[in-house]
C-alpha cells in the first residue's frame, strides 16, 4: 500500500487515508445556515475517497463572517443542517472537520464572485444581504480599497466575546457530530491579524512582543481544547509566513508550534500569506517546506498548496515532510482525485477499487477490465 493511502491516527480518530479537502468558502449560506448546496458540494468529496473533509470557514459570531454568505455556528439552529452533512460524509467513509473562524478586519466584504456590493434590492432579499462594521486588533482597514471597512479596535470585553464565541461554536460542533475542529489562524483573518506585526499595533498585553501577539490565539486554543472532547483531535491552520517584509516569519511559526503543542493541538495545517505585498511565488509544492519545518519542530503537519501530482503527494509523505496532504481548488476540479491517485500509485493492486463507492465500484472495475487499463 502507498503511504498516501495508509491510515493516519490522531487521538481516537483514524482517517482511512491521508488525503484532505481543505476548507473552501462557498458564499452560499443565508444567515449562516448550511443548505443543499453545501451537502452536495461536500458530499462528493466523501464519494471521491478523501480521508478528511474540512467544512469551510464558519463564523463563530455573526460579525466574524467574511461575507454575509458564509456559514455560521453562533446559534443552535445552525447545528441541524450541519449534522445532516456530517452524517452523509461519515456514512461514505470520510472523517469530517469544521474550520471555526473570525475574519476580523476582512469581514463584511463582498461575496467572492461579485467583487463588489452590487446586489439589486431583490437579490439582497433573496440572499439575506447584511453589512456591518468589523472588528480588529487595531483600528486599521486591510487596505484602502472600498471593499474593506475601517474596523473598530477590540477592547478586552470584545476579545472575551470572541473567545466565548469560539467555545460556544466548539460545543455546537460536537453536537453536530464533527470529528475534528480546525481553528483558523491564517490568511490575514482575525487571529492572524493579532499574530502579525503588520496588523497588530496594540500596546497592551495582546500587542508588541511576539509573546503578546500570540496570546489571543493561545487563549482561544486553551478554551477550545477545554470544551472539545479529549478523545477528538484539534487542528490549527496558520500562515507559516506572511511573505511580507516585517511580518510573521518561519522562526515565529516554530516558536508558536511549541506553544500550541503544549496546549493540546494535534496537527498544524501550514499555509501562508494573507496581507498585501505577499512576496512568495506560487508554484507546485511551494508551501511544503513550511509543513516540514513544523513537523521537525515537534507536531504533525498538513501540507497544502498546488499539490496535484499523486507521486509528488506520495513523496511528501515518504520523505516525512508532512503527515497529511490537502487539496482545495484541485479538489474542486477533480472531486475524485483520491480515487484516481490510488490507481496511479498502486495500479491494479488488490483493494484499489475498494475506495470507490459501492454503487460505482464494480462498474468501474468491469470497464477497466474490458479496456485493459489500470492493471486489471
C-alpha positions, 0 to 999 in steps of 0.5 A: 500500500502507498503511504498516501493511502495508509491510515493516519491516527490522531487521538481516537480518530483514524482517517482511512487515508491521508488525503484532505479537502481543505476548507473552501468558502462557498458564499452560499449560506443565508444567515449562516445556515448550511443548505443543499448546496453545501451537502452536495458540494461536500458530499462528493468529496466523501464519494471521491475517497478523501480521508478528511473533509474540512467544512469551510470557514464558519463564523463563530459570531455573526460579525466574524463572517467574511461575507454575509454568505458564509456559514455560521455556528453562533446559534443552535439552529445552525447545528441541524443542517450541519449534522445532516452533512456530517452524517452523509460524509461519515456514512461514505467513509470520510472523517469530517472537520469544521474550520471555526473562524473570525475574519476580523478586519476582512469581514463584511466584504463582498461575496467572492464572485461579485467583487463588489456590493452590487446586489439589486434590492431583490437579490439582497432579499433573496440572499439575506444581504447584511453589512456591518462594521468589523472588528480588529486588533487595531483600528486599521482597514486591510487596505484602502480599497472600498471593499474593506471597512475601517474596523473598530479596535477590540477592547478586552470585553470584545476579545472575551466575546470572541473567545466565548464565541469560539467555545460556544461554536466548539460545543455546537460542533460536537453536537453536530457530530464533527470529528475534528475542529480546525481553528483558523489562524491564517490568511490575514483573518482575525487571529492572524491579524493579532499574530502579525506585526503588520496588523497588530499595533496594540500596546497592551498585553495582546500587542508588541512582543511576539509573546503578546501577539500570540496570546489571543490565539493561545487563549482561544486554543486553551478554551477550545481544547477545554470544551472539545472532547479529549478523545477528538483531535484539534487542528490549527491552520496558520500562515507559516509566513506572511511573505511580507517584509516585517511580518510573521516569519518561519522562526515565529511559526516554530516558536508558536508550534511549541506553544500550541503543542503544549496546549493540546493541538494535534496537527498544524495545517501550514499555509501562508500569506494573507496581507498585501505585498505577499512576496512568495511565488506560487508554484507546485509544492511551494508551501511544503517546506513550511509543513516540514519545518513544523513537523521537525519542530515537534507536531504533525503537519498538513501540507497544502498548496498546488499539490496535484501530482499523486507521486509528488503527494506520495513523496511528501509523505515518504520523505516525512515532510508532512503527515497529511496532504490537502487539496482545495481548488484541485479538489474542486476540479477533480472531486475524485482525485483520491480515487484516481491517485490510488490507481496511479500509485498502486495500479491494479493492486488488490483493494484499489477499487475498494475506495470507490463507492459501492454503487460505482465500484464494480462498474468501474472495475468491469470497464477497466477490465474490458479496456485493459487499463489500470492493471486489471 
